[in-house]
Amino acid sequence: MDFTIINESKTFTLYGFSTVHDENKSYGEEIIALLNKIWPKVGDMKHTGVNHAVYDADNRLFAGIELISPEEGDSILEKREICFQKYAYCKHIGPYSKLGDTYNRFHSSIEALGEQYTFPLIEVYGHWNEDESKLETEIYSKLK
């Protein structure tokens, strides 16, 4: 796993739903439930078609998508804007079930450089592939 530390601004403007993590469920289960709420609400809105998961402090989770032409006014989707000034980035290639291993290496590598990661943390999922060994997940972790 290669990773990079980036010292430039990156902003995500996402639309979706949030929840507080239920300790009786897996994070993946909750993210999928949130994403499944989004797609029926999107309708004719133009979007990138890419799912995002945001992990915040206090066990808050947000799942969303980037809209190309967001509608102003009343929307059933929550808007969430996240801006990083300094962050670490890596790409996990393989099954989602192996993300935990990537996170362990990713966070250890960050700490080995004397950096501290903090929330929020964002996962950006590549398009679905039946071959799980080809699934891609980009990980962005805010640094202090």
N, C-alpha and C positions, 0 to 999 in steps of 0.2 A: 504494500500500500504506500503510494507516494502521497505526500501532502505538501501544502504550500501555505505560508503566512502572507497575507495581503494587507498592505497599509493604504487602502483607498476605499472610498465610499461605495457601498453597494446597497441598493434599496429594492425591497420586494413589496409590491402592493397586491395584496391577496384578498379574495372574497370567499367566505365560507362560513364555517360554524366552529364554535368552541365548546369545551366542557372541562370539568375538573376530573383528573384521572381517578378512576375507581380501582382501589387496590385489589379488588376481586377479579379484575379483568386484565388482559395483556394490553400494552400500549398499542400494538398492532391491531388488535380487535377494535379498540376504541377509534383509532384513526380510520379504519375501514368503515365503521359505522358513520363517522362524520362525513367522509367522502361520499358515501352512499346517499346521504341527505342532500348533498350539493347538486349532483347531476340532474335530478328531476326539476330543480329550481332554476337551472341555467336557461332552459328553453332555447330561444333564438339568439341569446347573447353570444357575441364573438369572443372566443377564448383561445388560449394556447393549447389546451387539452392536456396540460401537465399538472399532476397532483403535487401538492406541497403539504408537509406536516411541520408544525412549529411546536417545539417543546419549550415551555416557559418555567420560570421559578414557581413555587407553590403548586406544583403538579398540574398546571394548566396546559391544555392541549388545544391546538387550533389546526384545522385542516382546510385548505383552500386552493383556489386556482387563480391564475392571472387572467383578468378580462382584458381584451383588446380595446373594446369601446364600452367602458363601464357606464351604466345608467345612473344618472344623478337622481337624487330624491329617495323616496321610499323603496327600499330593497329588502327582501327577506334575508339576504346574505349579509353577514357582518363584514365590514371592511377592516383590514388589518394592514398597517404599513410598518415595515421593519427596516431600519437603516443600520448597517454596520459601518463603522469607521476603520476598524481593524478586525480581521477575522482569519481563521484557519479554514482551509478547504481541502477536501479529498473526495475521491470518487470510489465507491464500493461497486465492484462488479461481481455479481453472483446472487445466490438466493437471499431473500430478505431474512431468512432464519439465521444467516451468518453475519448480520449487521452488528450484533453485539460484539463479536470478535474484532471487527473493524474499528468499532468505537474504542475498545480497550487499547488497541495499538495506536489509534489516532490521538487519544488523550494522553497516553504515555509519551508519545513523540512530542506533543506540545509542551508538556511539563519538563521534558528533558532539555528543552531549549530555554527553560526559565520563564515560560509564558504561563498565563492563567486563563483558562477558558471559563466562560460564564453563560448564562442564558440571555437571549433565546438561542436556540439551536434549530436549524432548519434542514429538513431533508427534502430534496427535489427528486421525484421519481421519474425515470425515463419511461418511454412507452413500453407497454407490456410485451413480453416475449414468452412464448410457451416454454422455451428452453431457459430454465431458471439460471443457468450458468452465465447467461448473457444479460440478465437484468442489471440496470445501472441505477445507482442512487448517489446523487451528489449530496455532500454534507458540508454545511456552513456552520461554524461555531464561533460565536462572538468571543473576542479576547479583551481582557481588561487593559 
